[in-house]
Amino acid sequence: MPSTPVGVRTYKWFPLLLLVLSLWDLKTEIILLADQFTFTGLNYALRHHMLAVVVLVAFPSLWRRYR
C-alpha cells in the first residue's frame, strides 16, 4: 500500500541529485585541499563555490524533507 496519496509524486532523487552536483562542482577544490590543505584554499572553495557549500550544509534537512 503506498504511503502517499494517489496523484502525489515524491521526489526522493532530488536531494541525491543536488548532493552529486555540488560534489561535482567542488571536485577540483576537494582534490587540492586533500593534496595540500591551506586555509587560503579552504577560503577560496567556500567563497567561490557558495551554492555548492550551502547545498552540502543543507543536505541533511533536504534528505529528511524529501524522504
Predicted model as a PDB file, atoms N, CA, C, CB and O in Angstrom, pLDDT in the B-factor column:
MODEL        1                                                                  
ATOM      1  N   MET A   1       0.838  -1.163   0.000  1.00 49.00           N  
ATOM      2  CA  MET A   1       0.000   0.000   0.000  1.00 49.00           C  
ATOM      3  C   MET A   1       0.896   1.244   0.000  1.00 49.00           C  
ATOM      4  CB  MET A   1      -0.960  -0.012   1.215  1.00 49.00           C  
ATOM      5  O   MET A   1       1.767   1.358   0.863  1.00 49.00           O  
ATOM      6  N   PRO A   2       0.714   2.165  -0.926  1.00 55.00           N  
ATOM      7  CA  PRO A   2       1.550   3.369  -0.968  1.00 55.00           C  
ATOM      8  C   PRO A   2       1.258   4.292   0.203  1.00 55.00           C  
ATOM      9  CB  PRO A   2       1.338   4.118  -2.279  1.00 55.00           C  
ATOM     10  O   PRO A   2       0.123   4.400   0.668  1.00 55.00           O  
ATOM     11  N   SER A   3       2.317   4.960   0.672  1.00 63.00           N  
ATOM     12  CA  SER A   3       2.163   5.850   1.821  1.00 63.00           C  
ATOM     13  C   SER A   3       1.770   7.265   1.417  1.00 63.00           C  
ATOM     14  CB  SER A   3       3.445   5.889   2.615  1.00 63.00           C  
ATOM     15  O   SER A   3       1.438   8.081   2.277  1.00 63.00           O  
ATOM     16  N   THR A   4       1.804   7.570   0.109  1.00 62.00           N  
ATOM     17  CA  THR A   4       1.410   8.890  -0.372  1.00 62.00           C  
ATOM     18  C   THR A   4       0.067   8.793  -1.074  1.00 62.00           C  
ATOM     19  CB  THR A   4       2.480   9.476  -1.322  1.00 62.00           C  
ATOM     20  O   THR A   4      -0.257   7.759  -1.658  1.00 62.00           O  
ATOM     21  N   PRO A   5      -0.708   9.854  -1.019  1.00 66.00           N  
ATOM     22  CA  PRO A   5      -1.996   9.831  -1.705  1.00 66.00           C  
ATOM     23  C   PRO A   5      -1.828   9.635  -3.208  1.00 66.00           C  
ATOM     24  CB  PRO A   5      -2.761  11.119  -1.431  1.00 66.00           C  
ATOM     25  O   PRO A   5      -0.775   9.930  -3.774  1.00 66.00           O  
ATOM     26  N   VAL A   6      -2.869   9.140  -3.834  1.00 66.00           N  
ATOM     27  CA  VAL A   6      -2.841   8.903  -5.275  1.00 66.00           C  
ATOM     28  C   VAL A   6      -2.709  10.236  -6.000  1.00 66.00           C  
ATOM     29  CB  VAL A   6      -4.115   8.147  -5.740  1.00 66.00           C  
ATOM     30  O   VAL A   6      -3.402  11.201  -5.676  1.00 66.00           O  
ATOM     31  N   GLY A   7      -1.822  10.282  -6.975  1.00 62.00           N  
ATOM     32  CA  GLY A   7      -1.633  11.500  -7.753  1.00 62.00           C  
ATOM     33  C   GLY A   7      -0.560  12.425  -7.210  1.00 62.00           C  
ATOM     34  O   GLY A   7      -0.243  13.433  -7.840  1.00 62.00           O  
ATOM     35  N   VAL A   8       0.011  12.103  -6.046  1.00 61.00           N  
ATOM     36  CA  VAL A   8       1.063  12.938  -5.461  1.00 61.00           C  
ATOM     37  C   VAL A   8       2.401  12.263  -5.743  1.00 61.00           C  
ATOM     38  CB  VAL A   8       0.843  13.149  -3.911  1.00 61.00           C  
ATOM     39  O   VAL A   8       2.603  11.094  -5.412  1.00 61.00           O  
ATOM     40  N   ARG A   9       3.309  13.013  -6.358  1.00 68.00           N  
ATOM     41  CA  ARG A   9       4.631  12.467  -6.671  1.00 68.00           C  
ATOM     42  C   ARG A   9       5.603  12.763  -5.542  1.00 68.00           C  
ATOM     43  CB  ARG A   9       5.162  13.043  -7.996  1.00 68.00           C  
ATOM     44  O   ARG A   9       5.536  13.809  -4.897  1.00 68.00           O  
ATOM     45  N   THR A  10       6.497  11.831  -5.321  1.00 71.00           N  
ATOM     46  CA  THR A  10       7.580  12.081  -4.379  1.00 71.00           C  
ATOM     47  C   THR A  10       8.870  12.173  -5.186  1.00 71.00           C  
ATOM     48  CB  THR A  10       7.665  10.956  -3.277  1.00 71.00           C  
ATOM     49  O   THR A  10       9.071  11.431  -6.146  1.00 71.00           O  
ATOM     50  N   TYR A  11       9.714  13.070  -4.791  1.00 81.00           N  
ATOM     51  CA  TYR A  11      10.971  13.291  -5.488  1.00 81.00           C  
ATOM     52  C   TYR A  11      12.128  12.893  -4.582  1.00 81.00           C  
ATOM     53  CB  TYR A  11      11.103  14.764  -5.933  1.00 81.00           C  
ATOM     54  O   TYR A  11      12.893  13.745  -4.131  1.00 81.00           O  
ATOM     55  N   LYS A  12      12.251  11.603  -4.322  1.00 84.00           N  
ATOM     56  CA  LYS A  12      13.312  11.105  -3.444  1.00 84.00           C  
ATOM     57  C   LYS A  12      14.688  11.277  -4.064  1.00 84.00           C  
ATOM     58  CB  LYS A  12      13.078   9.643  -3.116  1.00 84.00           C  
ATOM     59  O   LYS A  12      15.687  11.300  -3.345  1.00 84.00           O  
ATOM     60  N   TRP A  13      14.757  11.398  -5.363  1.00 90.00           N  
ATOM     61  CA  TRP A  13      16.022  11.529  -6.067  1.00 90.00           C  
ATOM     62  C   TRP A  13      16.561  12.951  -6.007  1.00 90.00           C  
ATOM     63  CB  TRP A  13      15.860  11.101  -7.506  1.00 90.00           C  
ATOM     64  O   TRP A  13      17.744  13.165  -6.273  1.00 90.00           O  
ATOM     65  N   PHE A  14      15.734  13.920  -5.667  1.00 91.00           N  
ATOM     66  CA  PHE A  14      16.133  15.326  -5.724  1.00 91.00           C  
ATOM     67  C   PHE A  14      17.295  15.667  -4.793  1.00 91.00           C  
ATOM     68  CB  PHE A  14      14.957  16.196  -5.387  1.00 91.00           C  
ATOM     69  O   PHE A  14      18.257  16.281  -5.255  1.00 91.00           O  
ATOM     70  N   PRO A  15      17.264  15.303  -3.506  1.00 92.00           N  
ATOM     71  CA  PRO A  15      18.421  15.609  -2.642  1.00 92.00           C  
ATOM     72  C   PRO A  15      19.701  14.907  -3.102  1.00 92.00           C  
ATOM     73  CB  PRO A  15      18.114  15.209  -1.201  1.00 92.00           C  
ATOM     74  O   PRO A  15      20.790  15.471  -2.996  1.00 92.00           O  
ATOM     75  N   LEU A  16      19.575  13.695  -3.605  1.00 93.00           N  
ATOM     76  CA  LEU A  16      20.762  12.987  -4.079  1.00 93.00           C  
ATOM     77  C   LEU A  16      21.353  13.653  -5.313  1.00 93.00           C  
ATOM     78  CB  LEU A  16      20.423  11.535  -4.385  1.00 93.00           C  
ATOM     79  O   LEU A  16      22.573  13.730  -5.457  1.00 93.00           O  
ATOM     80  N   LEU A  17      20.497  14.130  -6.197  1.00 94.00           N  
ATOM     81  CA  LEU A  17      20.969  14.851  -7.370  1.00 94.00           C  
ATOM     82  C   LEU A  17      21.710  16.122  -6.961  1.00 94.00           C  
ATOM     83  CB  LEU A  17      19.795  15.192  -8.297  1.00 94.00           C  
ATOM     84  O   LEU A  17      22.775  16.426  -7.498  1.00 94.00           O  
ATOM     85  N   LEU A  18      21.143  16.863  -6.009  1.00 94.00           N  
ATOM     86  CA  LEU A  18      21.812  18.078  -5.532  1.00 94.00           C  
ATOM     87  C   LEU A  18      23.154  17.757  -4.886  1.00 94.00           C  
ATOM     88  CB  LEU A  18      20.920  18.821  -4.535  1.00 94.00           C  
ATOM     89  O   LEU A  18      24.122  18.493  -5.079  1.00 94.00           O  
ATOM     90  N   LEU A  19      23.225  16.682  -4.130  1.00 95.00           N  
ATOM     91  CA  LEU A  19      24.477  16.278  -3.492  1.00 95.00           C  
ATOM     92  C   LEU A  19      25.541  15.942  -4.536  1.00 95.00           C  
ATOM     93  CB  LEU A  19      24.243  15.074  -2.570  1.00 95.00           C  
ATOM     94  O   LEU A  19      26.683  16.389  -4.432  1.00 95.00           O  
ATOM     95  N   VAL A  20      25.166  15.160  -5.530  1.00 96.00           N  
ATOM     96  CA  VAL A  20      26.123  14.769  -6.564  1.00 96.00           C  
ATOM     97  C   VAL A  20      26.601  15.995  -7.345  1.00 96.00           C  
ATOM     98  CB  VAL A  20      25.492  13.736  -7.523  1.00 96.00           C  
ATOM     99  O   VAL A  20      27.792  16.127  -7.624  1.00 96.00           O  
ATOM    100  N   LEU A  21      25.686  16.884  -7.694  1.00 96.00           N  
ATOM    101  CA  LEU A  21      26.076  18.074  -8.453  1.00 96.00           C  
ATOM    102  C   LEU A  21      26.965  19.014  -7.634  1.00 96.00           C  
ATOM    103  CB  LEU A  21      24.832  18.822  -8.924  1.00 96.00           C  
ATOM    104  O   LEU A  21      27.888  19.618  -8.180  1.00 96.00           O  
ATOM    105  N   SER A  22      26.700  19.143  -6.343  1.00 96.00           N  
ATOM    106  CA  SER A  22      27.536  20.012  -5.522  1.00 96.00           C  
ATOM    107  C   SER A  22      28.930  19.412  -5.335  1.00 96.00           C  
ATOM    108  CB  SER A  22      26.875  20.255  -4.160  1.00 96.00           C  
ATOM    109  O   SER A  22      29.922  20.140  -5.343  1.00 96.00           O  
ATOM    110  N   LEU A  23      29.009  18.099  -5.167  1.00 96.00           N  
ATOM    111  CA  LEU A  23      30.327  17.461  -5.061  1.00 96.00           C  
ATOM    112  C   LEU A  23      31.074  17.540  -6.390  1.00 96.00           C  
ATOM    113  CB  LEU A  23      30.182  15.991  -4.621  1.00 96.00           C  
ATOM    114  O   LEU A  23      32.296  17.685  -6.406  1.00 96.00           O  
ATOM    115  N   TRP A  24      30.353  17.445  -7.492  1.00 97.00           N  
ATOM    116  CA  TRP A  24      30.984  17.578  -8.806  1.00 97.00           C  
ATOM    117  C   TRP A  24      31.566  18.978  -8.973  1.00 97.00           C  
ATOM    118  CB  TRP A  24      29.968  17.282  -9.930  1.00 97.00           C  
ATOM    119  O   TRP A  24      32.655  19.141  -9.523  1.00 97.00           O  
ATOM    120  N   ASP A  25      30.837  19.985  -8.497  1.00 96.00           N  
ATOM    121  CA  ASP A  25      31.315  21.363  -8.580  1.00 96.00           C  
ATOM    122  C   ASP A  25      32.555  21.575  -7.717  1.00 96.00           C  
ATOM    123  CB  ASP A  25      30.214  22.331  -8.158  1.00 96.00           C  
ATOM    124  O   ASP A  25      33.452  22.332  -8.089  1.00 96.00           O  
ATOM    125  N   LEU A  26      32.604  20.918  -6.583  1.00 95.00           N  
ATOM    126  CA  LEU A  26      33.724  21.081  -5.648  1.00 95.00           C  
ATOM    127  C   LEU A  26      34.842  20.069  -5.868  1.00 95.00           C  
ATOM    128  CB  LEU A  26      33.224  20.969  -4.231  1.00 95.00           C  
ATOM    129  O   LEU A  26      35.791  20.025  -5.085  1.00 95.00           O  
ATOM    130  N   LYS A  27      34.751  19.261  -6.910  1.00 96.00           N  
ATOM    131  CA  LYS A  27      35.698  18.172  -7.127  1.00 96.00           C  
ATOM    132  C   LYS A  27      37.147  18.651  -7.139  1.00 96.00           C  
ATOM    133  CB  LYS A  27      35.384  17.472  -8.427  1.00 96.00           C  
ATOM    134  O   LYS A  27      37.983  18.085  -6.435  1.00 96.00           O  
ATOM    135  N   THR A  28      37.458  19.668  -7.916  1.00 95.00           N  
ATOM    136  CA  THR A  28      38.830  20.161  -8.013  1.00 95.00           C  
ATOM    137  C   THR A  28      39.305  20.728  -6.679  1.00 95.00           C  
ATOM    138  CB  THR A  28      38.937  21.228  -9.106  1.00 95.00           C  
ATOM    139  O   THR A  28      40.444  20.496  -6.272  1.00 95.00           O  
ATOM    140  N   GLU A  29      38.438  21.465  -6.007  1.00 95.00           N  
ATOM    141  CA  GLU A  29      38.818  22.047  -4.718  1.00 95.00           C  
ATOM    142  C   GLU A  29      39.068  20.964  -3.677  1.00 95.00           C  
ATOM    143  CB  GLU A  29      37.731  23.006  -4.225  1.00 95.00           C  
ATOM    144  O   GLU A  29      39.994  21.078  -2.873  1.00 95.00           O  
ATOM    145  N   ILE A  30      38.252  19.917  -3.685  1.00 95.00           N  
ATOM    146  CA  ILE A  30      38.441  18.818  -2.737  1.00 95.00           C  
ATOM    147  C   ILE A  30      39.770  18.121  -2.991  1.00 95.00           C  
ATOM    148  CB  ILE A  30      37.281  17.807  -2.835  1.00 95.00           C  
ATOM    149  O   ILE A  30      40.491  17.786  -2.051  1.00 95.00           O  
ATOM    150  N   ILE A  31      40.092  17.906  -4.262  1.00 96.00           N  
ATOM    151  CA  ILE A  31      41.366  17.265  -4.605  1.00 96.00           C  
ATOM    152  C   ILE A  31      42.540  18.126  -4.154  1.00 96.00           C  
ATOM    153  CB  ILE A  31      41.451  17.004  -6.120  1.00 96.00           C  
ATOM    154  O   ILE A  31      43.505  17.617  -3.583  1.00 96.00           O  
ATOM    155  N   LEU A  32      42.459  19.426  -4.410  1.00 95.00           N  
ATOM    156  CA  LEU A  32      43.540  20.329  -3.999  1.00 95.00           C  
ATOM    157  C   LEU A  32      43.677  20.385  -2.484  1.00 95.00           C  
ATOM    158  CB  LEU A  32      43.296  21.732  -4.547  1.00 95.00           C  
ATOM    159  O   LEU A  32      44.793  20.371  -1.964  1.00 95.00           O  
ATOM    160  N   LEU A  33      42.557  20.448  -1.771  1.00 96.00           N  
ATOM    161  CA  LEU A  33      42.611  20.502  -0.312  1.00 96.00           C  
ATOM    162  C   LEU A  33      43.118  19.181   0.273  1.00 96.00           C  
ATOM    163  CB  LEU A  33      41.226  20.834   0.257  1.00 96.00           C  
ATOM    164  O   LEU A  33      43.815  19.180   1.288  1.00 96.00           O  
ATOM    165  N   ALA A  34      42.775  18.071  -0.358  1.00 96.00           N  
ATOM    166  CA  ALA A  34      43.273  16.777   0.129  1.00 96.00           C  
ATOM    167  C   ALA A  34      44.769  16.639  -0.113  1.00 96.00           C  
ATOM    168  CB  ALA A  34      42.524  15.622  -0.550  1.00 96.00           C  
ATOM    169  O   ALA A  34      45.481  16.024   0.681  1.00 96.00           O  
ATOM    170  N   ASP A  35      45.243  17.214  -1.217  1.00 97.00           N  
ATOM    171  CA  ASP A  35      46.662  17.137  -1.548  1.00 97.00           C  
ATOM    172  C   ASP A  35      47.486  18.001  -0.600  1.00 97.00           C  
ATOM    173  CB  ASP A  35      46.899  17.570  -3.001  1.00 97.00           C  
ATOM    174  O   ASP A  35      48.488  17.550  -0.044  1.00 97.00           O  
ATOM    175  N   GLN A  36      47.058  19.233  -0.424  1.00 96.00           N  
ATOM    176  CA  GLN A  36      47.767  20.141   0.480  1.00 96.00           C  
ATOM    177  C   GLN A  36      46.761  21.129   1.057  1.00 96.00           C  
ATOM    178  CB  GLN A  36      48.930  20.891  -0.258  1.00 96.00           C  
ATOM    179  O   GLN A  36      46.328  22.062   0.381  1.00 96.00           O  
ATOM    180  N   PHE A  37      46.398  20.908   2.314  1.00 96.00           N  
ATOM    181  CA  PHE A  37      45.403  21.763   2.949  1.00 96.00           C  
ATOM    182  C   PHE A  37      46.013  23.098   3.330  1.00 96.00           C  
ATOM    183  CB  PHE A  37      44.811  21.080   4.182  1.00 96.00           C  
ATOM    184  O   PHE A  37      47.051  23.158   3.988  1.00 96.00           O  
ATOM    185  N   THR A  38      45.354  24.165   2.909  1.00 95.00           N  
ATOM    186  CA  THR A  38      45.688  25.511   3.379  1.00 95.00           C  
ATOM    187  C   THR A  38      44.383  26.228   3.681  1.00 95.00           C  
ATOM    188  CB  THR A  38      46.544  26.304   2.320  1.00 95.00           C  
ATOM    189  O   THR A  38      43.345  25.939   3.085  1.00 95.00           O  
ATOM    190  N   PHE A  39      44.450  27.159   4.605  1.00 97.00           N  
ATOM    191  CA  PHE A  39      43.250  27.935   4.908  1.00 97.00           C  
ATOM    192  C   PHE A  39      42.885  28.855   3.747  1.00 97.00           C  
ATOM    193  CB  PHE A  39      43.454  28.755   6.187  1.00 97.00           C  
ATOM    194  O   PHE A  39      41.715  29.194   3.568  1.00 97.00           O  
ATOM    195  N   THR A  40      43.865  29.254   2.969  1.00 96.00           N  
ATOM    196  CA  THR A  40      43.590  30.058   1.780  1.00 96.00           C  
ATOM    197  C   THR A  40      42.790  29.243   0.764  1.00 96.00           C  
ATOM    198  CB  THR A  40      44.906  30.563   1.148  1.00 96.00           C  
ATOM    199  O   THR A  40      41.845  29.757   0.165  1.00 96.00           O  
ATOM    200  N   GLY A  41      43.160  27.986   0.569  1.00 94.00           N  
ATOM    201  CA  GLY A  41      42.414  27.109  -0.339  1.00 94.00           C  
ATOM    202  C   GLY A  41      41.012  26.845   0.149  1.00 94.00           C  
ATOM    203  O   GLY A  41      40.069  26.804  -0.642  1.00 94.00           O  
ATOM    204  N   LEU A  42      40.868  26.664   1.453  1.00 95.00           N  
ATOM    205  CA  LEU A  42      39.541  26.471   2.032  1.00 95.00           C  
ATOM    206  C   LEU A  42      38.692  27.720   1.865  1.00 95.00           C  
ATOM    207  CB  LEU A  42      39.650  26.102   3.512  1.00 95.00           C  
ATOM    208  O   LEU A  42      37.515  27.634   1.518  1.00 95.00           O  
ATOM    209  N   ASN A  43      39.288  28.878   2.112  1.00 96.00           N  
ATOM    210  CA  ASN A  43      38.583  30.142   1.935  1.00 96.00           C  
ATOM    211  C   ASN A  43      38.137  30.321   0.487  1.00 96.00           C  
ATOM    212  CB  ASN A  43      39.471  31.312   2.363  1.00 96.00           C  
ATOM    213  O   ASN A  43      37.013  30.755   0.234  1.00 96.00           O  
ATOM    214  N   TYR A  44      39.011  29.991  -0.462  1.00 94.00           N  
ATOM    215  CA  TYR A  44      38.666  30.095  -1.880  1.00 94.00           C  
ATOM    216  C   TYR A  44      37.488  29.179  -2.213  1.00 94.00           C  
ATOM    217  CB  TYR A  44      39.884  29.743  -2.760  1.00 94.00           C  
ATOM    218  O   TYR A  44      36.551  29.589  -2.898  1.00 94.00           O  
ATOM    219  N   ALA A  45      37.542  27.934  -1.724  1.00 93.00           N  
ATOM    220  CA  ALA A  45      36.463  26.986  -2.014  1.00 93.00           C  
ATOM    221  C   ALA A  45      35.135  27.470  -1.443  1.00 93.00           C  
ATOM    222  CB  ALA A  45      36.802  25.603  -1.451  1.00 93.00           C  
ATOM    223  O   ALA A  45      34.096  27.361  -2.094  1.00 93.00           O  
ATOM    224  N   LEU A  46      35.174  28.001  -0.232  1.00 94.00           N  
ATOM    225  CA  LEU A  46      33.936  28.480   0.388  1.00 94.00           C  
ATOM    226  C   LEU A  46      33.385  29.724  -0.301  1.00 94.00           C  
ATOM    227  CB  LEU A  46      34.172  28.775   1.858  1.00 94.00           C  
ATOM    228  O   LEU A  46      32.170  29.868  -0.434  1.00 94.00           O  
ATOM    229  N   ARG A  47      34.247  30.608  -0.732  1.00 96.00           N  
ATOM    230  CA  ARG A  47      33.787  31.872  -1.321  1.00 96.00           C  
ATOM    231  C   ARG A  47      33.385  31.747  -2.785  1.00 96.00           C  
ATOM    232  CB  ARG A  47      34.864  32.913  -1.193  1.00 96.00           C  
ATOM    233  O   ARG A  47      32.471  32.439  -3.232  1.00 96.00           O  
ATOM    234  N   HIS A  48      34.045  30.885  -3.533  1.00 96.00           N  
ATOM    235  CA  HIS A  48      33.793  30.804  -4.965  1.00 96.00           C  
ATOM    236  C   HIS A  48      32.860  29.656  -5.365  1.00 96.00           C  
ATOM    237  CB  HIS A  48      35.093  30.659  -5.688  1.00 96.00           C  
ATOM    238  O   HIS A  48      32.513  29.515  -6.537  1.00 96.00           O  
ATOM    239  N   HIS A  49      32.465  28.855  -4.408  1.00 96.00           N  
ATOM    240  CA  HIS A  49      31.508  27.778  -4.656  1.00 96.00           C  
ATOM    241  C   HIS A  49      30.432  27.814  -3.572  1.00 96.00           C  
ATOM    242  CB  HIS A  49      32.222  26.387  -4.688  1.00 96.00           C  
ATOM    243  O   HIS A  49      30.115  26.796  -2.958  1.00 96.00           O  
ATOM    244  N   MET A  50      29.884  28.995  -3.352  1.00 96.00           N  
ATOM    245  CA  MET A  50      28.953  29.215  -2.251  1.00 96.00           C  
ATOM    246  C   MET A  50      27.705  28.325  -2.359  1.00 96.00           C  
ATOM    247  CB  MET A  50      28.542  30.680  -2.210  1.00 96.00           C  
ATOM    248  O   MET A  50      27.266  27.755  -1.361  1.00 96.00           O  
ATOM    249  N   LEU A  51      27.141  28.208  -3.547  1.00 96.00           N  
ATOM    250  CA  LEU A  51      25.924  27.410  -3.706  1.00 96.00           C  
ATOM    251  C   LEU A  51      26.185  25.937  -3.386  1.00 96.00           C  
ATOM    252  CB  LEU A  51      25.379  27.550  -5.136  1.00 96.00           C  
ATOM    253  O   LEU A  51      25.365  25.296  -2.728  1.00 96.00           O  
ATOM    254  N   ALA A  52      27.295  25.405  -3.836  1.00 96.00           N  
ATOM    255  CA  ALA A  52      27.626  24.012  -3.554  1.00 96.00           C  
ATOM    256  C   ALA A  52      27.820  23.787  -2.057  1.00 96.00           C  
ATOM    257  CB  ALA A  52      28.887  23.599  -4.317  1.00 96.00           C  
ATOM    258  O   ALA A  52      27.407  22.757  -1.525  1.00 96.00           O  
ATOM    259  N   VAL A  53      28.439  24.735  -1.385  1.00 96.00           N  
ATOM    260  CA  VAL A  53      28.655  24.615   0.063  1.00 96.00           C  
ATOM    261  C   VAL A  53      27.320  24.680   0.806  1.00 96.00           C  
ATOM    262  CB  VAL A  53      29.606  25.733   0.568  1.00 96.00           C  
ATOM    263  O   VAL A  53      27.100  23.927   1.755  1.00 96.00           O  
ATOM    264  N   VAL A  54      26.441  25.566   0.382  1.00 96.00           N  
ATOM    265  CA  VAL A  54      25.124  25.674   1.029  1.00 96.00           C  
ATOM    266  C   VAL A  54      24.326  24.388   0.827  1.00 96.00           C  
ATOM    267  CB  VAL A  54      24.336  26.886   0.467  1.00 96.00           C  
ATOM    268  O   VAL A  54      23.641  23.939   1.747  1.00 96.00           O  
ATOM    269  N   VAL A  55      24.404  23.798  -0.343  1.00 96.00           N  
ATOM    270  CA  VAL A  55      23.705  22.533  -0.595  1.00 96.00           C  
ATOM    271  C   VAL A  55      24.263  21.438   0.310  1.00 96.00           C  
ATOM    272  CB  VAL A  55      23.834  22.121  -2.084  1.00 96.00           C  
ATOM    273  O   VAL A  55      23.497  20.643   0.853  1.00 96.00           O  
ATOM    274  N   LEU A  56      25.580  21.384   0.481  1.00 95.00           N  
ATOM    275  CA  LEU A  56      26.171  20.373   1.362  1.00 95.00           C  
ATOM    276  C   LEU A  56      25.757  20.573   2.813  1.00 95.00           C  
ATOM    277  CB  LEU A  56      27.688  20.403   1.254  1.00 95.00           C  
ATOM    278  O   LEU A  56      25.510  19.605   3.532  1.00 95.00           O  
ATOM    279  N   VAL A  57      25.681  21.821   3.241  1.00 96.00           N  
ATOM    280  CA  VAL A  57      25.274  22.106   4.623  1.00 96.00           C  
ATOM    281  C   VAL A  57      23.794  21.781   4.824  1.00 96.00           C  
ATOM    282  CB  VAL A  57      25.547  23.588   4.975  1.00 96.00           C  
ATOM    283  O   VAL A  57      23.407  21.291   5.885  1.00 96.00           O  
ATOM    284  N   ALA A  58      22.968  22.050   3.816  1.00 95.00           N  
ATOM    285  CA  ALA A  58      21.523  21.842   3.928  1.00 95.00           C  
ATOM    286  C   ALA A  58      21.096  20.424   3.568  1.00 95.00           C  
ATOM    287  CB  ALA A  58      20.797  22.822   3.043  1.00 95.00           C  
ATOM    288  O   ALA A  58      19.913  20.096   3.669  1.00 95.00           O  
ATOM    289  N   PHE A  59      22.024  19.584   3.153  1.00 95.00           N  
ATOM    290  CA  PHE A  59      21.655  18.246   2.694  1.00 95.00           C  
ATOM    291  C   PHE A  59      20.896  17.422   3.740  1.00 95.00           C  
ATOM    292  CB  PHE A  59      22.890  17.504   2.282  1.00 95.00           C  
ATOM    293  O   PHE A  59      19.904  16.790   3.377  1.00 95.00           O  
ATOM    294  N   PRO A  60      21.297  17.391   5.003  1.00 95.00           N  
ATOM    295  CA  PRO A  60      20.510  16.605   5.968  1.00 95.00           C  
ATOM    296  C   PRO A  60      19.057  17.048   6.068  1.00 95.00           C  
ATOM    297  CB  PRO A  60      21.143  16.690   7.332  1.00 95.00           C  
ATOM    298  O   PRO A  60      18.157  16.216   6.177  1.00 95.00           O  
ATOM    299  N   SER A  61      18.829  18.338   6.031  1.00 94.00           N  
ATOM    300  CA  SER A  61      17.453  18.843   6.086  1.00 94.00           C  
ATOM    301  C   SER A  61      16.692  18.462   4.816  1.00 94.00           C  
ATOM    302  CB  SER A  61      17.445  20.379   6.274  1.00 94.00           C  
ATOM    303  O   SER A  61      15.530  18.063   4.882  1.00 94.00           O  
ATOM    304  N   LEU A  62      17.341  18.585   3.676  1.00 91.00           N  
ATOM    305  CA  LEU A  62      16.686  18.192   2.418  1.00 91.00           C  
ATOM    306  C   LEU A  62      16.373  16.702   2.408  1.00 91.00           C  
ATOM    307  CB  LEU A  62      17.572  18.549   1.212  1.00 91.00           C  
ATOM    308  O   LEU A  62      15.319  16.284   1.929  1.00 91.00           O  
ATOM    309  N   TRP A  63      17.295  15.903   2.939  1.00 91.00           N  
ATOM    310  CA  TRP A  63      17.089  14.460   2.959  1.00 91.00           C  
ATOM    311  C   TRP A  63      15.861  14.096   3.800  1.00 91.00           C  
ATOM    312  CB  TRP A  63      18.338  13.750   3.504  1.00 91.00           C  
ATOM    313  O   TRP A  63      15.051  13.257   3.406  1.00 91.00           O  
ATOM    314  N   ARG A  64      15.736  14.751   4.981  1.00 91.00           N  
ATOM    315  CA  ARG A  64      14.567  14.497   5.827  1.00 91.00           C  
ATOM    316  C   ARG A  64      13.272  14.990   5.167  1.00 91.00           C  
ATOM    317  CB  ARG A  64      14.748  15.174   7.192  1.00 91.00           C  
ATOM    318  O   ARG A  64      12.225  14.359   5.304  1.00 91.00           O  
ATOM    319  N   ARG A  65      13.347  16.104   4.463  1.00 88.00           N  
ATOM    320  CA  ARG A  65      12.159  16.697   3.849  1.00 88.00           C  
ATOM    321  C   ARG A  65      11.622  15.857   2.698  1.00 88.00           C  
ATOM    322  CB  ARG A  65      12.472  18.094   3.355  1.00 88.00           C  
ATOM    323  O   ARG A  65      10.411  15.671   2.584  1.00 88.00           O  
ATOM    324  N   TYR A  66      12.499  15.350   1.849  1.00 84.00           N  
ATOM    325  CA  TYR A  66      12.060  14.621   0.663  1.00 84.00           C  
ATOM    326  C   TYR A  66      12.005  13.113   0.857  1.00 84.00           C  
ATOM    327  CB  TYR A  66      12.966  14.935  -0.477  1.00 84.00           C  
ATOM    328  O   TYR A  66      11.623  12.395  -0.068  1.00 84.00           O  
ATOM    329  N   ARG A  67      12.366  12.624   2.004  1.00 78.00           N  
ATOM    330  CA  ARG A  67      12.349  11.184   2.253  1.00 78.00           C  
ATOM    331  C   ARG A  67      11.007  10.754   2.668  1.00 78.00           C  
ATOM    332  CB  ARG A  67      13.353  10.789   3.292  1.00 78.00           C  
ATOM    333  O   ARG A  67      10.789   9.570   2.925  1.00 78.00           O  
TER     334      ARG A  67                                                      
ENDMDL                                                                          
END                                                                             
